[in-house]
Amino acid sequence: MHKSQSYVVGIDLGGTKIAAALFDSNGTLLGREQMETAGARTAEEVVQRMIGMIRSVSEGRPLIGIGLASPGAVNSRDGIVINGTNLPEWDNVPLKKWMEAELGIQVQVVNDANAAAWGEYVRGAGKGAENMVYVTFSTGIGAGIVLDGKLLLGSHSFAGELGHNMIDPSGPICSCGRYGCWEVFASGTAIRDTALRYMEDRASLIAELASASEGKVTSQHVFQAMKLNDPVAVEVIDRTIHYMAQGLANAVHTFNPDRIVIGGGVSKAGDLLFPALRKKTDELVMAPYRGTYSLISAGLKDDVGLIGAAALFHTFEAE
């Protein structure tokens, strides 16, 4: 039987740009637009930009919903952005209420890490899993959890904030104000900071690689130096993999997933990362959990937030 098409717009709201895309019920991306966030002074102005993009990208097609991925803390049940990371004046912004009043279409709002997790579950590396943990290692650590086929939000939509699980209370201070969070040990920023600390009294290829580009050390430089068997880089990455695995083992014990999907800039290290990370995680989990999960790289790229946001309305099962 022929199935009539329905259309959804997914929006990925960031501190520097807004992306909007139109999808049909097969998950086909029919149109995409992008605009800078800069220049909009207030939340109301950003919302008006998004509304304009929705109208433009949908080209008059009837929409069944608008899914929106936002940075920061989000109350998904009420569609309120409690505080938008890198978005000035974003405190308790009622996105759902404002946009539904303007457009007359249902709007769902989720944290950007949850949107990415849902996108990977529906269309990416998590497809076919029953229970999935998604973790993105980049500037910080973001995460999203899918249990029994449902995105885990928690009572106040704050579930899955694995990056702020405490690994070591005597560890460095985190951007959240607490000490020893997972992300101060295992994020891309942590790789850079550890490398800089180790390089204070030791020569390393990391500095040479950094100076050949923009001069600022990044986690990418550390992985490049590791590939060249630089002792400092090898030590930094070994240390980081231990802490990455420690947090992942905690997630395995807590959620018992059959799949762990790793995204973010650090995941681009590929074979320099994944074999060792799988081995270390397997060493740290309790015996009954070994062999019960796969640990793989994310399958989707820059559009993962758009796909996940749109999939809040339909899961694109017809392909």
N, C-alpha and C positions, 0 to 999 in steps of 0.2 A: 504494500500500500504506500502510495506517495505521501511523504510527510512534509507538511507545509513548513516553510522556513520561519524562524524567529530570529530576532537580532538583539544583540547586547553590545553596549559600549564598555570597554575596560579603560580605566584611567590610572596612570602611575604618576602620583604627585611627589615631586622631590624638591629639595632646597634650591636647585639650580634650574630644573626643567620640569615641564609637564608633558607627558605623552598620553595620547588618546587613540584608541583603535576600535574599529567596528568589526564584530565577529558574527558569522551566521551560526546556526545550530549545529553545523558540522565542525565548528572550530576554525573555519577558514577566515583568515584575516583579510578583510575586504578593503580596508582603508586605514591609514595611519597619519596622525599629525603630531607635531612636537612644537613646543613654545617655551621660551625662557620664563622662569619664574621671576627673575630679577626685573625690577621696575614696578611691580605691584606692591604698593605700600601697605595694604591691609589685607586681611583674610577675605573681606568682601570683594576686593578687586581680583584676587586669585580665583575665587569662586566664579565670578563673572567671566573670567578667561576660560575656565573649564566648561562653563555652560555654552559659550560661543564655540568651543572646539567640539563639543558633543553635537551641536546642531549642524556644524560643518561636516564632520566626518560621517554622520548618519545619513546625510543627503535625503532627508525626508522619509526614510524607512521607519516603520513603526517599531519602537523599542519595547522589549519586555522588562528591561532593567538596565541599571548603570552600576557597575562594580568599581569601587575606588580603593586603591592601595595608597595609604598615607604613612609617612614616617612618624615616629614618636609613639606616645601612648594613646591608644584608641579605645573608646567604649563602643564596641561593634553593635551591641544590642540597641543603643540609642543613636548610633551614627555620629558620635561626638569625638572630635580630635581633642584630647585633653591637653596635650602639648606637642606641638609639631617640631621635631628636631630640624634645625637649620631653617625654620620658617618663622620669621619675626612676627610677634603679636598673635601667635596661634596658641591661645589658651581657651579651652572649652568652646571650641568652634563647632556649632551644630550643623555640620555639613549635610547630613541627611535631610534635616528639616528645611534648610535653605534651598537645597537643590530640588527636592520634591515639590516645594511650593512654587518654584520657578518653572519646572518642566512637567509636572504632573506624572512623573514616572518613578517607579520604586528605585531607591538607591540603597546599596549596601556598602559599608565602609569597614575595612580591616587594616590592621598594621601591615606594613610592606613586607615584613618577613613572613607573616602568615599568608599573604597573597602569593609570595614566591613558593612557599611550601605547597600550597594548594595547586598552583600551576604545575609544579614538578609531579605532584601526585596524579593529576588529571591527564597531563600531556607529556610529561618528561620522564626522568629516570625513576620516578616512583610509581609509574603506571603499572597496575597489576598487583601492587603490594596491598596487604591488608592493614598493616600498621607501619607507619613511616615516621622517621625523625629526619627533619631537614635542618642542616646547620650551614650557615654562610660565614666563612672566615674572611674578613676584610678589615676595614678600619677598626671595627669592633666585631662582636659575634652576635649574629641574629639567628633565630631558630623558629621553627613551626612544627607542630605535631599533628599527625593524622592518626586517629585511633578508630578501629572498626569502620573505616571508610568515612569518618567525619572529622572535620577540622576542629581541634581542641581549642576552645576559647577561654574556658574557665568562668567563674561566677561574675567577674568584672572585665572579661576580655583580655586579661593580662597573662594568660597561660603561655608557657613556652619560652619564657625569658631565661634561657639556659646560660647565656653569656654572663649573667650576674649571680649564678650559683657560686658560692664561696669554695675555692679550692684550697687556699691557705690564708688563714686570718692574719698571719704575720707578713703577708705579701704586700706588694706596692698598692698605693691608693688608685682606685678606679675613677673614671669620669662620673660615676654615680655617687661618689663620696664615701663608698665603703672600701674595705681593704681586701685584697686577695681574690677578687672575682676571676672567673675563668678567662674572661677576655683580656685581662692584663698579663696573662701567661701564654695565651694561645692565638691571639689575633694577628693580623698582618702588622699592626702597629707594635705589638709585643715583639715580633721577630725583628723589626727595625730597631726598637729600643734596646733589646738584648745585644744585637750586633754592635750598636754604638758603644754600649758599656764595655763589651769585650775588646773593642778596638782601641780603648783608651791607652792600653799599655802593650798592645800586640799589633804587628803589621798584618794586613790582610788584603787579599785581592778585592774584597768588597769595596774598599775605598777607591781603588783604581776603576772599577766598573761604574761606580757612581759618578766619578769625576768625568768619565767619558760621555755621560749623558747630561743630566741637569745638575749634577753635583750633590743631590740629596739621596741619601741611602734609602732604599725601599726593600721590601721583602723579596721582590723579584731579583734584585742584585745579590741578595744573600743566597737564593737558590742557584743563580748563575755561578757564583763563586763555589758553591758546594759541588756543582757539576765538574768544576775544575780541581776538586779535591783540596780546596783551601781549608786548612785546619780550623780556623775560627768559624767559618760558615758551617762546616760539618758539625761542630760542637753546638752552634746556635740552633740548627735545624733538629739535631738529635734531642736537645732539651725541649724544643717546642713540640715535637711529635709526642714526647712523653706527656706533656700537659694537655695536648689535644686529645690524646687517647684516654687520659684520666677523666676528662669531661664526657667523652663519648661512652666510656664504660659506665659512668653514672647514669647516662641516658638509657643505656641498654638495660640496666638493672631496674630503672624506674618504669620504662614504657614497654619493654620486651618487643621491640620492633622486628619485623622480618627484613626491613630495609633501612639503611642510613644513607641519605643523599647529602653530599658535600658540595656546596657552591661557594661563590665569592672569589676574589682575586687569588687567594692562596691556593685554591683548587687547581689553578692553571699550571701548577708545578708538575702535575701529572705523575709520571713514574718516579720522580724525585721524592714524591710524598706518599702516594697511596700504598705501595707494598709495605713500607715500614709502618705506616699508620695502621694498616690492617693487622699486622703482626703484633704491634704494641697493644692495640685495643683488645685483641684476643688474649693476650697475656694478662691483662688487668681485669677482665670480666671473670665472674665465678664460673666454674667448670660447666654447670648445666646450660649456660648461655652460649658457650662456644659452638660455632657452626650453625647457630639459629638465625643469623642475620647476614646480609651482604652489605658491604660498605663501598659505595660507588660515587663517581663524579656526577654532578648535576648535568642534565641533558639539554636544558633550555638556556638561552643566552639573554640578551638585553631585554627581550620582550616577556620575560617570565612573570613580571609583576602585572603586566597588561593581561596576559593569559589567565593568571590566577584570579585577578579581579573579575574578569568577564565570566569565568567558570563558577563564580558564586551563584549564578543564575541557571546555567545548565552545564553539564559536564562533558559535552561534546562527544557523546558516546557513538554517534553515527559518523563514520569517517568515509 
